[in-house]
Amino acid sequence: MSENTVTNWFGDLAATPAVLVEAKSTADIVRILKDPGTYPSPVRAFGSNHSTAPCSAADGGTMIRMKGMNRILNITEDSVTAEAGAILYDVAHALKDKGLQFYVNTEIGNLTMGSACCAGTKDSSMPGEFGQVSSYCTGIKMVLPSGELLEATEAKNPDLLQAVRCSYGTFGIVTEVTFRIRKIQPMEVFHETYTVSDFMERLPELWSRGYALMYYMFLFDELVTIEFRKYNPKAKGKPNTHVWPIRNNLWSVIGPRTCYHTERDIGDKTIRYKIIDAFGGYWRWNLEHIIQSKNTTATDQIIRYPDVSDDSRYTFSLWAFPEETYAKVLPQYTKWVKNYYKTKGYRTNILHVGYRIAKDQNSVLSYSYDGNVMTIDPVSTANPGWKEFLIDYNQWCSGQGGVPLPNQTFGFTYEQGKKALGDRLAAMAAKRREFDPGNRLLNPFFRQFFGEPAKSPAPRAAKA
Ligand SMILES: Cc1cc2nc3c(=O)[nH]c(=O)nc-3n(C[C@H](O)[C@H](O)[C@H](O)COP(=O)(O)OP(=O)(O)OC[C@H]3O[C@@H](n4cnc5c(N)ncnc54)[C@H](O)[C@@H]3O)c2cc1C
C-alpha cells in the first residue's frame, strides 16, 4: 500500500490521496483550502472513517484527518459545543458527568461531531423525537472552499442549516458544532421476539405502544427480536449499569467475532449457517431475558469501537422504507433474501437489523423527510459475495421505494438516489454549486451522487 493509503474502519474501502494531512486548528484548514498547489483537489475531511461508502475518499487529492481537533469547548444546561474531530463517545461521557445527555445516542461512539452534523445517522426515534443526530445540531462553524469562514445557527439561518445537515463536507469543512442536549432521564429497555408475519400483523399496535423500536432480524428463521425503549422519568434508585455493556458486547464483539470465525473455519455452508442461526438463538435469549430494565442511561448504549478494527469488525448497509409499506416490504424481502441464497449461494453471515425513524425535515436529504420510515440493514463480516449482494439488494430496495444514505449504503447509483430523493437532490446539487463553484471539495463519489459531469469545469471564484 502507498504511504498515503487511507482505509475506512472496516478496511474494505481504500483511498490514495496525494496528500494526507492532520488538522490541528481552523487556521490549518484555511491554509490547506487556499493552497491548491500544495494541497490538490478534491479536498475531503474525514472523522473516524466508519462510513461504509467511499464518501470521504480523495484519490490524488487531499484528505484532512479531523480527529486532532477534538476539544469539547462549552457545555451548558441545554447545549454542547465541540470541535469537529471529537467523538460522540467522549462528548457523551463528558455530558454524563454533568447529568446531561444527547437526544440521539447512536451505538456508534466513534462518530465524530463533524460527521454527526453534516452526514447521515440513524437510531430508533424516541417517542416524539427525531432519530438523526444532525437534527439536534443548532450551530456550525465551517471553512468554505475559498478559505473564508462561515458561521450558521438554527436561529439565524434555518434554511442554511437544513442544507448543511446533509452536505457531507461538500459546502465546506466543519470545524466546530453545537448540539442541543438535555438532562439525563432514566430509560426503560426490554425485548420481545415475534415471527416476521406476527411482527407485520402487529405493526399498528407496536407503533401505538409509544416506544422507540429497533429490531434484530433473524430472517432465515423468520424471527424478529424488537428492542423497546422509552424514557421512564418515574424510575427510582440508581440506574442499571450492566444491561447496555452486555448488549454492546454481544453486538460489537461476541456476535461479529463468532460469525467471522464460523465463516472462516467451517467450510460446509449448510453446517456453517446452521451454527450461525443457532447462535442467533443464543443472541435472542440474551436480549429477551437479560437486556431489560426500567432504569438505564441512554449514554451507556454508545460503543467505543477500537481505533483499528480486529476480528470482531463488521459492516452493513441500509435502505429506509415508508412505514406504511413495511408490512408488505419486509415479508417480500425475507422471501427475496432466502431465495437469493438458494439461487446464488450467498447469504449475509450475521443478521439483519432495522430501525423505526420518525418523519424529519431538519435536513434537505433526510431519508424520513416524507414520513416515518423503517429500515432493512443487512449486517456481515463481508463474506465472499457481499459486495455483489449489495448491488442486487440496492436494486431490490430501490424497486420497493426505498431511500439510501450516502455514507451508509454502499454502491447505489445516481438513478437510485434521484428516484428516492427527487427534487431535493437537485436542490442540494444547486446549493453545493453555489458554495463550491470550483469543485474544490467534490470527489468522484459526490460527483456521481449529485449527478455532476465526470469532468470538472474550469475553476471559478468561490462564494465568500
Ligand atoms: C461498526 C459500525 C457501526 C455503526 N453504527 C452506526 C449507528 O448505530 N448509527 C449510525 O448512524 N451509523 C452507524 N455507522 C455508520 C457511521 O456512523 C456513519 O457512517 C458516520 O458517518 C461515521 O462517522 P465518522 O466520523 O466515521 O465519519 P466519516 O466516515 O469519517 O465521514 C462521513 C462523511 O462526513 C464527511 N465529514 C467528516 N468530517 C467532516 C468535517 N469535519 N467537515 C465536513 N465533512 C466531514 C466525510 O467527508 C464523509 O463524507 C456504523 C458504522 C460502523 C462501521
The ligand as a MOL file (V3000), in Angstrom:
LIG
                    3D

  0  0  0     0  0            999 V3000
M  V30 BEGIN CTAB
M  V30 COUNTS 53 58 0 0 0
M  V30 BEGIN ATOM
M  V30 1 C -19.3790 -0.8930 13.1750 0
M  V30 2 C -20.1950 0.2660 12.7170 0
M  V30 3 C -21.3500 0.6250 13.4130 0
M  V30 4 C -22.1160 1.7060 13.0010 0
M  V30 5 N -23.2510 2.0270 13.6900 0
M  V30 6 C -23.9710 3.1010 13.3250 0
M  V30 7 C -25.1450 3.5080 14.0490 0
M  V30 8 O -25.5560 2.8690 15.0030 0
M  V30 9 N -25.8060 4.6160 13.6300 0
M  V30 10 C -25.3690 5.3490 12.5580 0
M  V30 11 O -25.9930 6.3250 12.2250 0
M  V30 12 N -24.2870 4.9820 11.8740 0
M  V30 13 C -23.5890 3.8950 12.2080 0
M  V30 14 N -22.4880 3.5510 11.4930 0
M  V30 15 C -22.1300 4.3760 10.3240 0
M  V30 16 C -21.2720 5.5740 10.7250 0
M  V30 17 O -21.5800 6.0440 11.9520 0
M  V30 18 C -21.5220 6.7600 9.8520 0
M  V30 19 O -21.1630 6.3980 8.5560 0
M  V30 20 C -20.7580 8.0280 10.3220 0
M  V30 21 O -20.7840 8.9860 9.2930 0
M  V30 22 C -19.3680 7.7670 10.7110 0
M  V30 23 O -18.7950 8.8830 11.3620 0
M  V30 24 P -17.3080 9.2110 11.0510 0
M  V30 25 O -16.8210 10.2620 11.9590 0
M  V30 26 O -16.5220 7.9460 10.9880 0
M  V30 27 O -17.4670 9.8290 9.5830 0
M  V30 28 P -16.5540 9.6150 8.3020 0
M  V30 29 O -16.8270 8.2770 7.7320 0
M  V30 30 O -15.1450 9.9330 8.6220 0
M  V30 31 O -17.1600 10.7530 7.3440 0
M  V30 32 C -18.5100 10.7040 6.9300 0
M  V30 33 C -18.7580 11.8280 5.9040 0
M  V30 34 O -18.6820 13.0950 6.5440 0
M  V30 35 C -17.6520 13.9070 5.9680 0
M  V30 36 N -17.0010 14.6100 7.0600 0
M  V30 37 C -16.4500 14.0480 8.1740 0
M  V30 38 N -15.9760 15.0280 8.9730 0
M  V30 39 C -16.2380 16.2100 8.3690 0
M  V30 40 C -15.9830 17.5720 8.7020 0
M  V30 41 N -15.3670 17.9390 9.8220 0
M  V30 42 N -16.3800 18.5270 7.8350 0
M  V30 43 C -17.0090 18.1930 6.6860 0
M  V30 44 N -17.2700 16.9200 6.3230 0
M  V30 45 C -16.8820 15.9380 7.1570 0
M  V30 46 C -16.7390 12.9350 5.2450 0
M  V30 47 O -16.0670 13.5190 4.1580 0
M  V30 48 C -17.7310 11.8710 4.7870 0
M  V30 49 O -18.3450 12.2730 3.6050 0
M  V30 50 C -21.7040 2.4650 11.8780 0
M  V30 51 C -20.5430 2.1040 11.1760 0
M  V30 52 C -19.8040 1.0140 11.5760 0
M  V30 53 C -18.5890 0.6270 10.7840 0
M  V30 END ATOM
M  V30 BEGIN BOND
M  V30 1 1 1 2
M  V30 2 1 2 3
M  V30 3 2 2 52
M  V30 4 2 3 4
M  V30 5 1 4 5
M  V30 6 1 4 50
M  V30 7 2 5 6
M  V30 8 1 6 7
M  V30 9 1 6 13
M  V30 10 2 7 8
M  V30 11 1 7 9
M  V30 12 1 9 10
M  V30 13 2 10 11
M  V30 14 1 10 12
M  V30 15 2 12 13
M  V30 16 1 13 14
M  V30 17 1 14 15
M  V30 18 1 14 50
M  V30 19 1 15 16
M  V30 20 1 16 17
M  V30 21 1 16 18
M  V30 22 1 18 19
M  V30 23 1 18 20
M  V30 24 1 20 21
M  V30 25 1 20 22
M  V30 26 1 22 23
M  V30 27 1 23 24
M  V30 28 2 24 25
M  V30 29 1 24 26
M  V30 30 1 24 27
M  V30 31 1 27 28
M  V30 32 2 28 29
M  V30 33 1 28 30
M  V30 34 1 28 31
M  V30 35 1 31 32
M  V30 36 1 32 33
M  V30 37 1 33 34
M  V30 38 1 33 48
M  V30 39 1 34 35
M  V30 40 1 35 36
M  V30 41 1 35 46
M  V30 42 1 36 37
M  V30 43 1 36 45
M  V30 44 2 37 38
M  V30 45 1 38 39
M  V30 46 1 39 40
M  V30 47 2 39 45
M  V30 48 1 40 41
M  V30 49 2 40 42
M  V30 50 1 42 43
M  V30 51 2 43 44
M  V30 52 1 44 45
M  V30 53 1 46 47
M  V30 54 1 46 48
M  V30 55 1 48 49
M  V30 56 2 50 51
M  V30 57 1 51 52
M  V30 58 1 52 53
M  V30 END BOND
M  V30 END CTAB
M  END
